[in-house]
Amino acid sequence: MSIKHDFIFGKGEMITRWYNILPDLPFELPPPLNPQTLEPVSPEDLLSIFPEEVVRQEVSPDEFIEIPGPVLDVYRLWRPTPLLRAKRLEERLSTPARIYFKFEGFSPVGSHKGNTAVAQAYFNRKEGTKRLTTETGAGQWGTALSMACAFFDLECTVYMVRISYEQKHYRRTLMEVYGSEVLPSPSTRTKTGSGILSADPQHPGSLGIAISEAVEDAFSHPSTKYSLGSVLNHVLLHQTVIGEETLLQLEKIGEKADVLIGCVGGGSNFGGLVLPFLRDFLRAKKSGGPQPFKPRIIAVEPTACPSLTRGIYAYDFGDTAGIVPALKMFTLGHGFVPPSIHAGGLRYHGMSPILSGLYKEGLIEARAVGQREVFQAAVLFAKMEGFLPAPESAHAVKAAIDVALEAKEKNEPLCIVFNLSGHGYLDLGAYEAHLKGLLQDYEPGVEIERSLKTLPQKPRVGDS
Ligand SMILES: Cc1ncc(COP(=O)(O)O)c(C=O)c1O
């Protein structure tokens, strides 16, 4: 096979529909449970938080969902994103592997998060919502939703995990530029936040707490809905534009992915890349036909917050206060407060139910990496390829380098594709700390066991 291009700019083909993996899954997704009764949620439960179209998409049986025109118009600002070949990195590693990366940092907000933010803001606006509330870890999701709300004329309140609010104030400023109100979480704005602060005024916050605050705020104000940037089925659905474009871009150059890699917080950029690559395989499996090739698919998480590699598959709340529906997922327990690593977007105790099911079935694999080796990999990548990865995305860079080195040992000419989910130009404080040797690795111990004791206790529908 001859590869003529070092760079493949994807300009030209816009994806016009999202891929819904639900009808192709080889298992039933256990339903979300009402947090009070622990019985399956009714659509009404969800409609008090999300707009109707989003609730419909969450459980849709349709294989594809057309992307509305106004959403496509915004996507055109940065989509299709480039798929690039990391030629210099390959040479530096002396690997026979070919390494490609899908660069989602190409968007105005610097990450993949805009793909769902724009869709969610659009559906809310169409159904009469006036204000959206949300949480954000490192600030990428909050930035994306802030931009989307500016485009669709919605107000936006962002609860930003306190440690990131303090570490990443430029992100906060960017959200404010787009017109959002940004509060450090835990905050005194909500009962949840006030309770946590009265027990520990220095609490660093977590995504679970910020979600509780944002949902409480939405519940207690009219014309206000909540928007989640990861985990749920509709979020992964919106992110499938990443994988659909990558499939087309690889086809154009006669390549086929042997290995797909992405970092996982709640699972949306990883799911967005890999789900379309599973389609033919899952369909053939269902129809009993000859099995097509399935790439190796690797989810990469931090050792500090290892939901897949050290969590358990059980029903758990998506937030710390237990006010959002409980999901069947790999979880470290909703009370788990991850150590304050710089990849703030990966500090989430749970994992997308779709990805959790795929992992349980052995269709995807997972590995955990420490933040020091992650930053070393990111610096090498920047020296070779120029782009500075977001700390979250750098987890995928680290795994891609490791797989390329494994390929070298086995002399395997693998085609490796990873998602560079965002750029790190607003994370220079983290890089500064790395260069000064100030970063630490974390491996939680008894905290995980302790927090797993807080899982919801009532009858667990669908538990195995
Ligand atoms: C750049 C980037 N990559 C990855 C993630 C992790 O989220 P997810 O697993 O939903 O893609 C985040 C979350 O904030 C992020 O900002």
The ligand as an SDF file (V2000), in Angstrom:
LIG
                    3D

 16 16  0  0  0  0  0  0  0  0999 V2000
  -10.0510   17.6720   25.7010 C   0  0  0  0  0  0  0  0  0  0  0  0
  -10.8570   16.6650   26.4410 C   0  0  0  0  0  0  0  0  0  0  0  0
  -10.7270   15.3670   26.1400 N   0  0  0  0  0  0  0  0  0  0  0  0
  -11.4190   14.4230   26.7970 C   0  0  0  0  0  0  0  0  0  0  0  0
  -12.2770   14.7410   27.8230 C   0  0  0  0  0  0  0  0  0  0  0  0
  -12.9900   13.6500   28.5470 C   0  0  0  0  0  0  0  0  0  0  0  0
  -14.3600   13.6260   28.3220 O   0  0  0  0  0  0  0  0  0  0  0  0
  -15.0190   12.5120   27.4490 P   0  0  0  0  0  0  0  0  0  0  0  0
  -14.5840   11.1940   28.0000 O   0  0  0  0  0  0  0  0  0  0  0  0
  -16.4700   12.7360   27.5770 O   0  0  0  0  0  0  0  0  0  0  0  0
  -14.5480   12.7120   26.0560 O   0  0  0  0  0  0  0  0  0  0  0  0
  -12.4590   16.0800   28.1840 C   0  0  0  0  0  0  0  0  0  0  0  0
  -13.4010   16.4450   29.2450 C   0  0  0  0  0  0  0  0  0  0  0  0
  -13.5320   17.5380   29.6740 O   0  0  0  0  0  0  0  0  0  0  0  0
  -11.7180   17.0610   27.4890 C   0  0  0  0  0  0  0  0  0  0  0  0
  -11.8440   18.3510   27.7960 O   0  0  0  0  0  0  0  0  0  0  0  0
  1  2  1  0
  2  3  1  0
  2 15  2  0
  3  4  2  0
  4  5  1  0
  5  6  1  0
  5 12  2  0
  6  7  1  0
  7  8  1  0
  8  9  2  0
  8 10  1  0
  8 11  1  0
 12 13  1  0
 12 15  1  0
 13 14  2  0
 15 16  1  0
M  END
$$$$
